[in-house]
Amino acid sequence: MILLRFFAVIAAITFAGTAGSEPLAKQLFGGQKQSSQQKPAAFGSYSRGCAAGAVQLPETGPTWQAMRLSRNRNWGHPQAIDYVQDLSRFAAKQSGWNGLYIGDISQPRGGPMTSGHRSHQLGLDIDIWMLPGDNMRLSRKARENISSISLRRSNGAFVNGSWTKQHHAVLREAAKDKRVARIFVFPGAKVQMCNDEKGNRAYLRKIRPWWGHHYHFHVRLACPRGSSGCVNQDPPPKGDGCAEAQQWVNNILNPPPPDPNAPAPKKRREYRLADLPKQCTNVLQSN
């Protein structure tokens, strides 16, 4: 089976070179069912890269559940898997929570996904559901059908009645971890946390407003130490970021007029294997 997969990848790459019709990178990486037998490493950037030696988050743990198992996206760098387990143990101590429901991390070998995310390519991005994890014994069928909850109101300008102090506590703990580069959440949640935080506010710098992210929050880990082929995102601006988040909210409530000179948005180009770091070819070819 391993040899068949190996020759299939070689054939796809060879065909690309001879016929001038290289398959999309998302087709190559999306077709992988297992991780590569290599030393764990992240190559490239969060939105243009791949992952070697990824580890699969167990479907069920004492304080976590991997969701949407049919997607096979519960793979990540070992640091990401450790992070999920660490944060889930904290979440399980919160009133009304027994752990975390974990959404997409990455494909077995990272890379562009067949659908959905533009990022999540290095095994260092983790989606964590806003739905409090109360039942840690969900069936596979239930994990396909259950939905998270939205915490936003007024298109993300405010939190709704489902927001709790436990959400604040979990997000604060998530951001305080030194492995974390930033966390994406809808603007109203960031502003609410800014208004409610009475202690050390340093962690708020890592919590960044972004479109969507009201059914889940998105944790992005920094490149692990020694990952020379991994490209970190620029660090967040200095400060707690609360004024910027409030500006996002102001623009939601009172949208500024459109800029008549703004260039038309360009359609994003689908990546081919040649667009990714050279190491990603080795990741695909590895057993």
Phi and psi restraints in degrees (value plus and minus 20) as a CYANA .aco file:
   2 ILE   PHI     -84.4   -44.4
   2 ILE   PSI     -62.3   -22.3
   3 LEU   PHI     -83.4   -43.4
   3 LEU   PSI     -59.5   -19.5
   4 LEU   PHI     -81.7   -41.7
   4 LEU   PSI     -62.8   -22.8
   5 ARG   PHI     -84.7   -44.7
   5 ARG   PSI     -61.4   -21.4
   6 PHE   PHI     -79.5   -39.5
   6 PHE   PSI     -68.9   -28.9
   7 PHE   PHI     -89.3   -49.3
   7 PHE   PSI     -49.1    -9.1
   8 ALA   PHI     -84.9   -44.9
   8 ALA   PSI     -62.5   -22.5
   9 VAL   PHI     -85.6   -45.6
   9 VAL   PSI     -65.3   -25.3
  10 ILE   PHI     -79.4   -39.4
  10 ILE   PSI     -62.6   -22.6
  11 ALA   PHI     -83.2   -43.2
  11 ALA   PSI     -59.9   -19.9
  12 ALA   PHI     -84.9   -44.9
  12 ALA   PSI     -63.1   -23.1
  13 ILE   PHI     -88.7   -48.7
  13 ILE   PSI     -60.6   -20.6
  14 THR   PHI     -83.8   -43.8
  14 THR   PSI     -63.4   -23.4
  15 PHE   PHI     -79.6   -39.6
  15 PHE   PSI     -58.6   -18.6
  16 ALA   PHI     -81.2   -41.2
  16 ALA   PSI     -60.5   -20.5
  17 GLY   PHI     -93.6   -53.6
  17 GLY   PSI     -50.4   -10.4
  18 THR   PHI    -111.0   -71.0
  18 THR   PSI     -54.4   -14.4
  19 ALA   PHI    -119.1   -79.1
  19 ALA   PSI     -27.6    12.4
  20 GLY   PHI      48.5    88.5
  20 GLY   PSI       3.3    43.3
  21 SER   PHI    -152.7  -112.7
  21 SER   PSI      46.5    86.5
  22 GLU   PHI     -83.5   -43.5
  22 GLU   PSI     113.5   153.5
  23 PRO   PHI     -85.8   -45.8
  23 PRO   PSI     137.0   177.0
  24 LEU   PHI     -86.3   -46.3
  24 LEU   PSI     124.7   164.7
  25 ALA   PHI     -79.9   -39.9
  25 ALA   PSI     -53.8   -13.8
  26 LYS   PHI     -86.8   -46.8
  26 LYS   PSI     -47.2    -7.2
  27 GLN   PHI     -91.8   -51.8
  27 GLN   PSI     -60.1   -20.1
  28 LEU   PHI     -87.9   -47.9
  28 LEU   PSI     -67.4   -27.4
  29 PHE   PHI     -98.8   -58.8
  29 PHE   PSI     -53.7   -13.7
  30 GLY   PHI     -88.0   -48.0
  30 GLY   PSI     -39.4     0.6
  31 GLY   PHI    -106.2   -66.2
  31 GLY   PSI     -25.6    14.4
  32 GLN   PHI    -100.9   -60.9
  32 GLN   PSI     113.7   153.7
  33 LYS   PHI    -122.8   -82.8
  33 LYS   PSI     -39.8     0.2
  34 GLN   PHI    -152.6  -112.6
  34 GLN   PSI     139.4   179.4
  35 SER   PHI     -96.3   -56.3
  35 SER   PSI     146.8   186.8
  36 SER   PHI    -100.2   -60.2
  36 SER   PSI     129.3   169.3
  37 GLN   PHI    -107.9   -67.9
  37 GLN   PSI      49.9    89.9
  38 GLN   PHI    -154.2  -114.2
  38 GLN   PSI     147.5   187.5
  39 LYS   PHI     -84.0   -44.0
  39 LYS   PSI     114.9   154.9
  40 PRO   PHI     -76.0   -36.0
  40 PRO   PSI     109.5   149.5
  41 ALA   PHI    -181.6  -141.6
  41 ALA   PSI     130.3   170.3
  42 ALA   PHI    -132.4   -92.4
  42 ALA   PSI     112.0   152.0
  43 PHE   PHI    -141.1  -101.1
  43 PHE   PSI     107.4   147.4
  44 GLY   PHI      75.0   115.0
  44 GLY   PSI    -175.3  -135.3
  45 SER   PHI    -130.7   -90.7
  45 SER   PSI     150.9   190.9
  46 TYR   PHI     -79.4   -39.4
  46 TYR   PSI     -48.0    -8.0
  47 SER   PHI    -132.2   -92.2
  47 SER   PSI     -10.7    29.3
  48 ARG   PHI    -178.7  -138.7
  48 ARG   PSI      62.8   102.8
  49 GLY   PHI    -192.8  -152.8
  49 GLY   PSI    -180.3  -140.3
  50 CYS   PHI    -179.7  -139.7
  50 CYS   PSI     155.3   195.3
  51 ALA   PHI    -153.3  -113.3
  51 ALA   PSI     107.3   147.3
  52 ALA   PHI    -119.8   -79.8
  52 ALA   PSI     126.2   166.2
  53 GLY   PHI      38.9    78.9
  53 GLY   PSI      15.1    55.1
  54 ALA   PHI     -85.2   -45.2
  54 ALA   PSI     134.5   174.5
  55 VAL   PHI    -133.8   -93.8
  55 VAL   PSI     121.9   161.9
  56 GLN   PHI    -109.0   -69.0
  56 GLN   PSI     107.4   147.4
  57 LEU   PHI     -86.5   -46.5
  57 LEU   PSI     103.3   143.3
  58 PRO   PHI     -72.1   -32.1
  58 PRO   PSI     120.6   160.6
  59 GLU   PHI     -76.7   -36.7
  59 GLU   PSI     -55.8   -15.8
  60 THR   PHI    -156.0  -116.0
  60 THR   PSI     112.3   152.3
  61 GLY   PHI    -152.5  -112.5
  61 GLY   PSI     155.3   195.3
  62 PRO   PHI     -82.5   -42.5
  62 PRO   PSI     -46.3    -6.3
  63 THR   PHI    -153.6  -113.6
  63 THR   PSI       2.0    42.0
  64 TRP   PHI    -173.1  -133.1
  64 TRP   PSI     138.8   178.8
  65 GLN   PHI    -157.0  -117.0
  65 GLN   PSI     107.7   147.7
  66 ALA   PHI    -101.6   -61.6
  66 ALA   PSI     109.7   149.7
  67 MET   PHI    -122.9   -82.9
  67 MET   PSI     143.7   183.7
  68 ARG   PHI      30.2    70.2
  68 ARG   PSI      35.5    75.5
  69 LEU   PHI     -81.5   -41.5
  69 LEU   PSI     -45.9    -5.9
  70 SER   PHI     -83.1   -43.1
  70 SER   PSI     -40.5    -0.5
  71 ARG   PHI     -96.9   -56.9
  71 ARG   PSI     -41.4    -1.4
  72 ASN   PHI      35.8    75.8
  72 ASN   PSI      26.6    66.6
  73 ARG   PHI    -136.7   -96.7
  73 ARG   PSI       4.2    44.2
  74 ASN   PHI    -119.5   -79.5
  74 ASN   PSI      24.6    64.6
  75 TRP   PHI    -136.4   -96.4
  75 TRP   PSI     126.5   166.5
  76 GLY   PHI    -186.3  -146.3
  76 GLY   PSI     153.2   193.2
  77 HIS   PHI     -80.0   -40.0
  77 HIS   PSI     126.0   166.0
  78 PRO   PHI     -70.7   -30.7
  78 PRO   PSI     -54.1   -14.1
  79 GLN   PHI     -84.7   -44.7
  79 GLN   PSI     -54.9   -14.9
  80 ALA   PHI     -87.9   -47.9
  80 ALA   PSI     -60.5   -20.5
  81 ILE   PHI     -86.3   -46.3
  81 ILE   PSI     -62.9   -22.9
  82 ASP   PHI     -82.0   -42.0
  82 ASP   PSI     -60.7   -20.7
  83 TYR   PHI     -81.2   -41.2
  83 TYR   PSI     -66.2   -26.2
  84 VAL   PHI     -77.6   -37.6
  84 VAL   PSI     -65.6   -25.6
  85 GLN   PHI     -86.6   -46.6
  85 GLN   PSI     -59.5   -19.5
  86 ASP   PHI     -83.7   -43.7
  86 ASP   PSI     -68.8   -28.8
  87 LEU   PHI     -86.1   -46.1
  87 LEU   PSI     -56.1   -16.1
  88 SER   PHI     -84.8   -44.8
  88 SER   PSI     -54.0   -14.0
  89 ARG   PHI     -85.8   -45.8
  89 ARG   PSI     -56.5   -16.5
  90 PHE   PHI     -87.0   -47.0
  90 PHE   PSI     -65.4   -25.4
  91 ALA   PHI     -79.5   -39.5
  91 ALA   PSI     -56.3   -16.3
  92 ALA   PHI     -85.0   -45.0
  92 ALA   PSI     -35.7     4.3
  93 LYS   PHI    -108.5   -68.5
  93 LYS   PSI     -26.1    13.9
  94 GLN   PHI    -103.2   -63.2
  94 GLN   PSI     124.4   164.4
  95 SER   PHI     -80.3   -40.3
  95 SER   PSI     106.2   146.2
  96 GLY   PHI      67.1   107.1
  96 GLY   PSI     -21.6    18.4
  97 TRP   PHI    -139.3   -99.3
  97 TRP   PSI     120.2   160.2
  98 ASN   PHI    -135.4   -95.4
  98 ASN   PSI     -16.0    24.0
  99 GLY   PHI     134.3   174.3
  99 GLY   PSI    -175.9  -135.9
 100 LEU   PHI    -144.4  -104.4
 100 LEU   PSI     127.3   167.3
 101 TYR   PHI    -119.1   -79.1
 101 TYR   PSI     101.6   141.6
 102 ILE   PHI    -123.2   -83.2
 102 ILE   PSI     104.1   144.1
 103 GLY   PHI    -106.6   -66.6
 103 GLY   PSI    -161.1  -121.1
 104 ASP   PHI     -88.9   -48.9
 104 ASP   PSI     118.4   158.4
 105 ILE   PHI    -131.4   -91.4
 105 ILE   PSI     -95.7   -55.7
 106 SER   PHI    -179.5  -139.5
 106 SER   PSI     148.7   188.7
 107 GLN   PHI     -95.4   -55.4
 107 GLN   PSI     146.5   186.5
 108 PRO   PHI     -73.8   -33.8
 108 PRO   PSI     -53.0   -13.0
 109 ARG   PHI    -141.1  -101.1
 109 ARG   PSI       2.2    42.2
 110 GLY   PHI      44.9    84.9
 110 GLY   PSI    -163.2  -123.2
 111 GLY   PHI      57.8    97.8
 111 GLY   PSI     155.3   195.3
 112 PRO   PHI     -79.3   -39.3
 112 PRO   PSI     123.1   163.1
 113 MET   PHI    -113.2   -73.2
 113 MET   PSI     133.2   173.2
 114 THR   PHI     -88.0   -48.0
 114 THR   PSI     -42.6    -2.6
 115 SER   PHI    -176.6  -136.6
 115 SER   PSI     136.4   176.4
 116 GLY   PHI      66.1   106.1
 116 GLY   PSI    -138.3   -98.3
 117 HIS   PHI     -78.9   -38.9
 117 HIS   PSI     127.4   167.4
 118 ARG   PHI    -110.9   -70.9
 118 ARG   PSI     -48.6    -8.6
 119 SER   PHI    -117.2   -77.2
 119 SER   PSI    -163.5  -123.5
 120 HIS   PHI      41.0    81.0
 120 HIS   PSI       9.5    49.5
 121 GLN   PHI    -117.3   -77.3
 121 GLN   PSI     -31.4     8.6
 122 LEU   PHI    -127.1   -87.1
 122 LEU   PSI     -23.0    17.0
 123 GLY   PHI      55.7    95.7
 123 GLY   PSI       1.2    41.2
 124 LEU   PHI    -140.5  -100.5
 124 LEU   PSI     -17.0    23.0
 125 ASP   PHI    -128.4   -88.4
 125 ASP   PSI     118.0   158.0
 126 ILE   PHI    -156.6  -116.6
 126 ILE   PSI     106.3   146.3
 127 ASP   PHI    -116.3   -76.3
 127 ASP   PSI     106.9   146.9
 128 ILE   PHI    -140.1  -100.1
 128 ILE   PSI     105.2   145.2
 129 TRP   PHI     -85.9   -45.9
 129 TRP   PSI     127.2   167.2
 130 MET   PHI     -97.1   -57.1
 130 MET   PSI     -39.2     0.8
 131 LEU   PHI     -87.3   -47.3
 131 LEU   PSI     100.6   140.6
 132 PRO   PHI     -77.0   -37.0
 132 PRO   PSI     112.5   152.5
 133 GLY   PHI    -100.0   -60.0
 133 GLY   PSI      74.0   114.0
 134 ASP   PHI    -116.5   -76.5
 134 ASP   PSI     -55.6   -15.6
 135 ASN   PHI    -125.7   -85.7
 135 ASN   PSI      91.7   131.7
 136 MET   PHI    -116.5   -76.5
 136 MET   PSI      -2.1    37.9
 137 ARG   PHI    -148.8  -108.8
 137 ARG   PSI      16.2    56.2
 138 LEU   PHI     -88.0   -48.0
 138 LEU   PSI     123.5   163.5
 139 SER   PHI     -96.0   -56.0
 139 SER   PSI     145.2   185.2
 140 ARG   PHI     -79.4   -39.4
 140 ARG   PSI     -60.1   -20.1
 141 LYS   PHI     -84.0   -44.0
 141 LYS   PSI     -62.8   -22.8
 142 ALA   PHI     -82.1   -42.1
 142 ALA   PSI     -56.4   -16.4
 143 ARG   PHI     -90.9   -50.9
 143 ARG   PSI     -39.3     0.7
 144 GLU   PHI    -103.1   -63.1
 144 GLU   PSI     -46.7    -6.7
 145 ASN   PHI    -125.5   -85.5
 145 ASN   PSI     -48.3    -8.3
 146 ILE   PHI     -87.1   -47.1
 146 ILE   PSI     128.7   168.7
 147 SER   PHI    -138.7   -98.7
 147 SER   PSI     132.5   172.5
 148 SER   PHI     -94.7   -54.7
 148 SER   PSI    -197.6  -157.6
 149 ILE   PHI    -137.7   -97.7
 149 ILE   PSI     128.8   168.8
 150 SER   PHI    -108.9   -68.9
 150 SER   PSI     118.1   158.1
 151 LEU   PHI    -126.2   -86.2
 151 LEU   PSI     -12.9    27.1
 152 ARG   PHI    -116.8   -76.8
 152 ARG   PSI     136.6   176.6
 153 ARG   PHI    -157.2  -117.2
 153 ARG   PSI     129.5   169.5
 154 SER   PHI      34.6    74.6
 154 SER   PSI      32.1    72.1
 155 ASN   PHI      38.6    78.6
 155 ASN   PSI       6.8    46.8
 156 GLY   PHI      79.5   119.5
 156 GLY   PSI     -17.0    23.0
 157 ALA   PHI     -94.1   -54.1
 157 ALA   PSI     -47.4    -7.4
 158 PHE   PHI    -159.2  -119.2
 158 PHE   PSI     143.3   183.3
 159 VAL   PHI    -103.3   -63.3
 159 VAL   PSI     138.3   178.3
 160 ASN   PHI    -123.8   -83.8
 160 ASN   PSI    -190.1  -150.1
 161 GLY   PHI     -88.5   -48.5
 161 GLY   PSI     -30.5     9.5
 162 SER   PHI    -104.4   -64.4
 162 SER   PSI     -31.2     8.8
 163 TRP   PHI     -90.5   -50.5
 163 TRP   PSI     115.5   155.5
 164 THR   PHI    -152.2  -112.2
 164 THR   PSI     147.8   187.8
 165 LYS   PHI     -86.1   -46.1
 165 LYS   PSI     -41.5    -1.5
 166 GLN   PHI     -89.7   -49.7
 166 GLN   PSI     -57.7   -17.7
 167 HIS   PHI     -79.9   -39.9
 167 HIS   PSI     -64.3   -24.3
 168 HIS   PHI     -78.9   -38.9
 168 HIS   PSI     -66.0   -26.0
 169 ALA   PHI     -84.3   -44.3
 169 ALA   PSI     -61.3   -21.3
 170 VAL   PHI     -87.3   -47.3
 170 VAL   PSI     -63.3   -23.3
 171 LEU   PHI     -84.8   -44.8
 171 LEU   PSI     -59.5   -19.5
 172 ARG   PHI     -82.6   -42.6
 172 ARG   PSI     -66.5   -26.5
 173 GLU   PHI     -83.5   -43.5
 173 GLU   PSI     -58.7   -18.7
 174 ALA   PHI     -80.6   -40.6
 174 ALA   PSI     -61.5   -21.5
 175 ALA   PHI     -99.0   -59.0
 175 ALA   PSI     -46.8    -6.8
 176 LYS   PHI     -91.4   -51.4
 176 LYS   PSI     -39.3     0.7
 177 ASP   PHI     -83.9   -43.9
 177 ASP   PSI     111.1   151.1
 178 LYS   PHI     -85.7   -45.7
 178 LYS   PSI     -39.2     0.8
 179 ARG   PHI     -94.7   -54.7
 179 ARG   PSI     -35.0     5.0
 180 VAL   PHI    -106.6   -66.6
 180 VAL   PSI     113.0   153.0
 181 ALA   PHI    -110.4   -70.4
 181 ALA   PSI     -63.4   -23.4
 182 ARG   PHI    -186.5  -146.5
 182 ARG   PSI     144.4   184.4
 183 ILE   PHI    -152.5  -112.5
 183 ILE   PSI     111.6   151.6
 184 PHE   PHI    -119.8   -79.8
 184 PHE   PSI     111.9   151.9
 185 VAL   PHI    -170.2  -130.2
 185 VAL   PSI     141.0   181.0
 186 PHE   PHI     -88.1   -48.1
 186 PHE   PSI     131.7   171.7
 187 PRO   PHI     -74.9   -34.9
 187 PRO   PSI     -61.8   -21.8
 188 GLY   PHI     -80.8   -40.8
 188 GLY   PSI     -52.5   -12.5
 189 ALA   PHI     -89.6   -49.6
 189 ALA   PSI     -61.5   -21.5
 190 LYS   PHI     -82.4   -42.4
 190 LYS   PSI     -65.4   -25.4
 191 VAL   PHI     -83.6   -43.6
 191 VAL   PSI     -60.5   -20.5
 192 GLN   PHI     -81.7   -41.7
 192 GLN   PSI     -61.8   -21.8
 193 MET   PHI     -86.1   -46.1
 193 MET   PSI     -58.6   -18.6
 194 CYS   PHI     -81.0   -41.0
 194 CYS   PSI     -60.5   -20.5
 195 ASN   PHI     -92.7   -52.7
 195 ASN   PSI     -51.7   -11.7
 196 ASP   PHI    -111.3   -71.3
 196 ASP   PSI     -42.6    -2.6
 197 GLU   PHI     -89.8   -49.8
 197 GLU   PSI     102.3   142.3
 198 LYS   PHI    -131.2   -91.2
 198 LYS   PSI     -27.1    12.9
 199 GLY   PHI    -123.7   -83.7
 199 GLY   PSI    -165.1  -125.1
 200 ASN   PHI     -84.4   -44.4
 200 ASN   PSI     105.4   145.4
 201 ARG   PHI    -120.6   -80.6
 201 ARG   PSI     -16.7    23.3
 202 ALA   PHI     -78.9   -38.9
 202 ALA   PSI     -56.4   -16.4
 203 TYR   PHI     -85.0   -45.0
 203 TYR   PSI     -43.2    -3.2
 204 LEU   PHI     -81.5   -41.5
 204 LEU   PSI     -43.8    -3.8
 205 ARG   PHI     -78.0   -38.0
 205 ARG   PSI     -55.1   -15.1
 206 LYS   PHI     -98.5   -58.5
 206 LYS   PSI     -38.7     1.3
 207 ILE   PHI    -108.8   -68.8
 207 ILE   PSI      93.8   133.8
 208 ARG   PHI    -136.5   -96.5
 208 ARG   PSI     116.5   156.5
 209 PRO   PHI     -91.6   -51.6
 209 PRO   PSI     120.7   160.7
 210 TRP   PHI    -175.5  -135.5
 210 TRP   PSI     135.9   175.9
 211 TRP   PHI     -78.2   -38.2
 211 TRP   PSI     126.5   166.5
 212 GLY   PHI      50.7    90.7
 212 GLY   PSI    -159.2  -119.2
 213 HIS   PHI      34.3    74.3
 213 HIS   PSI      22.7    62.7
 214 HIS   PHI    -134.7   -94.7
 214 HIS   PSI     -33.6     6.4
 215 TYR   PHI    -113.2   -73.2
 215 TYR   PSI     -40.5    -0.5
 216 HIS   PHI    -170.5  -130.5
 216 HIS   PSI     141.8   181.8
 217 PHE   PHI    -132.3   -92.3
 217 PHE   PSI     131.3   171.3
 218 HIS   PHI    -132.5   -92.5
 218 HIS   PSI      93.7   133.7
 219 VAL   PHI    -114.0   -74.0
 219 VAL   PSI     111.8   151.8
 220 ARG   PHI    -139.7   -99.7
 220 ARG   PSI      97.3   137.3
 221 LEU   PHI    -104.4   -64.4
 221 LEU   PSI     130.0   170.0
 222 ALA   PHI     -91.7   -51.7
 222 ALA   PSI     139.5   179.5
 223 CYS   PHI     -77.3   -37.3
 223 CYS   PSI     110.1   150.1
 224 PRO   PHI     -80.3   -40.3
 224 PRO   PSI     129.5   169.5
 225 ARG   PHI     -77.3   -37.3
 225 ARG   PSI     114.4   154.4
 226 GLY   PHI      68.7   108.7
 226 GLY   PSI     -22.8    17.2
 227 SER   PHI    -105.5   -65.5
 227 SER   PSI      61.8   101.8
 228 SER   PHI     -86.5   -46.5
 228 SER   PSI     -44.3    -4.3
 229 GLY   PHI    -110.9   -70.9
 229 GLY   PSI     -16.7    23.3
 230 CYS   PHI    -119.0   -79.0
 230 CYS   PSI     115.8   155.8
 231 VAL   PHI    -129.2   -89.2
 231 VAL   PSI      94.3   134.3
 232 ASN   PHI     -92.7   -52.7
 232 ASN   PSI     129.7   169.7
 233 GLN   PHI     -92.1   -52.1
 233 GLN   PSI     130.7   170.7
 234 ASP   PHI     -76.4   -36.4
 234 ASP   PSI     121.9   161.9
 235 PRO   PHI     -84.4   -44.4
 235 PRO   PSI     134.9   174.9
 236 PRO   PHI     -80.9   -40.9
 236 PRO   PSI     135.6   175.6
 237 PRO   PHI     -78.1   -38.1
 237 PRO   PSI     136.5   176.5
 238 LYS   PHI     -84.8   -44.8
 238 LYS   PSI     135.3   175.3
 239 GLY   PHI      78.2   118.2
 239 GLY   PSI     157.6   197.6
 240 ASP   PHI    -104.0   -64.0
 240 ASP   PSI     -29.1    10.9
 241 GLY   PHI      54.7    94.7
 241 GLY   PSI     -11.6    28.4
 242 CYS   PHI     -90.8   -50.8
 242 CYS   PSI     -58.2   -18.2
 243 ALA   PHI     -84.7   -44.7
 243 ALA   PSI     -59.7   -19.7
 244 GLU   PHI     -84.5   -44.5
 244 GLU   PSI     -61.4   -21.4
 245 ALA   PHI     -84.0   -44.0
 245 ALA   PSI     -58.8   -18.8
 246 GLN   PHI     -84.2   -44.2
 246 GLN   PSI     -54.4   -14.4
 247 GLN   PHI     -85.9   -45.9
 247 GLN   PSI     -57.9   -17.9
 248 TRP   PHI     -77.9   -37.9
 248 TRP   PSI     -65.9   -25.9
 249 VAL   PHI     -83.1   -43.1
 249 VAL   PSI     -64.2   -24.2
 250 ASN   PHI     -79.0   -39.0
 250 ASN   PSI     -58.8   -18.8
 251 ASN   PHI     -92.9   -52.9
 251 ASN   PSI     -47.3    -7.3
 252 ILE   PHI     -89.7   -49.7
 252 ILE   PSI     -64.0   -24.0
 253 LEU   PHI     -94.6   -54.6
 253 LEU   PSI     -55.2   -15.2
 254 ASN   PHI    -154.0  -114.0
 254 ASN   PSI      61.1   101.1
 255 PRO   PHI     -79.0   -39.0
 255 PRO   PSI     113.5   153.5
 256 PRO   PHI     -88.3   -48.3
 256 PRO   PSI     134.5   174.5
 257 PRO   PHI     -83.1   -43.1
 257 PRO   PSI     128.3   168.3
 258 PRO   PHI     -84.6   -44.6
 258 PRO   PSI     126.5   166.5
 259 ASP   PHI    -101.6   -61.6
 259 ASP   PSI      93.8   133.8
 260 PRO   PHI     -86.1   -46.1
 260 PRO   PSI     -38.6     1.4
 261 ASN   PHI    -118.0   -78.0
 261 ASN   PSI     -16.4    23.6
 262 ALA   PHI     -87.0   -47.0
 262 ALA   PSI     113.9   153.9
 263 PRO   PHI     -86.8   -46.8
 263 PRO   PSI     130.9   170.9
 264 ALA   PHI     -84.7   -44.7
 264 ALA   PSI     118.8   158.8
 265 PRO   PHI     -82.8   -42.8
 265 PRO   PSI     120.2   160.2
 266 LYS   PHI    -113.7   -73.7
 266 LYS   PSI     119.9   159.9
 267 LYS   PHI     -89.3   -49.3
 267 LYS   PSI     112.1   152.1
 268 ARG   PHI     -89.1   -49.1
 268 ARG   PSI     114.7   154.7
 269 ARG   PHI    -100.7   -60.7
 269 ARG   PSI     118.4   158.4
 270 GLU   PHI     -94.7   -54.7
 270 GLU   PSI     113.5   153.5
 271 TYR   PHI     -96.9   -56.9
 271 TYR   PSI     123.9   163.9
 272 ARG   PHI    -123.0   -83.0
 272 ARG   PSI     149.0   189.0
 273 LEU   PHI     -78.1   -38.1
 273 LEU   PSI     -56.6   -16.6
 274 ALA   PHI     -84.6   -44.6
 274 ALA   PSI     -38.3     1.7
 275 ASP   PHI     -99.6   -59.6
 275 ASP   PSI     -37.1     2.9
 276 LEU   PHI    -112.5   -72.5
 276 LEU   PSI     144.2   184.2
 277 PRO   PHI     -74.3   -34.3
 277 PRO   PSI     129.2   169.2
 278 LYS   PHI     -79.1   -39.1
 278 LYS   PSI     -50.2   -10.2
 279 GLN   PHI     -82.2   -42.2
 279 GLN   PSI     -42.0    -2.0
 280 CYS   PHI     -89.1   -49.1
 280 CYS   PSI     -46.1    -6.1
 281 THR   PHI     -84.7   -44.7
 281 THR   PSI     -62.3   -22.3
 282 ASN   PHI     -84.7   -44.7
 282 ASN   PSI     -56.7   -16.7
 283 VAL   PHI     -82.4   -42.4
 283 VAL   PSI     -61.9   -21.9
 284 LEU   PHI     -86.7   -46.7
 284 LEU   PSI     -60.0   -20.0
 285 GLN   PHI     -99.1   -59.1
 285 GLN   PSI     -39.1     0.9
 286 SER   PHI     -85.8   -45.8
 286 SER   PSI     129.9   169.9
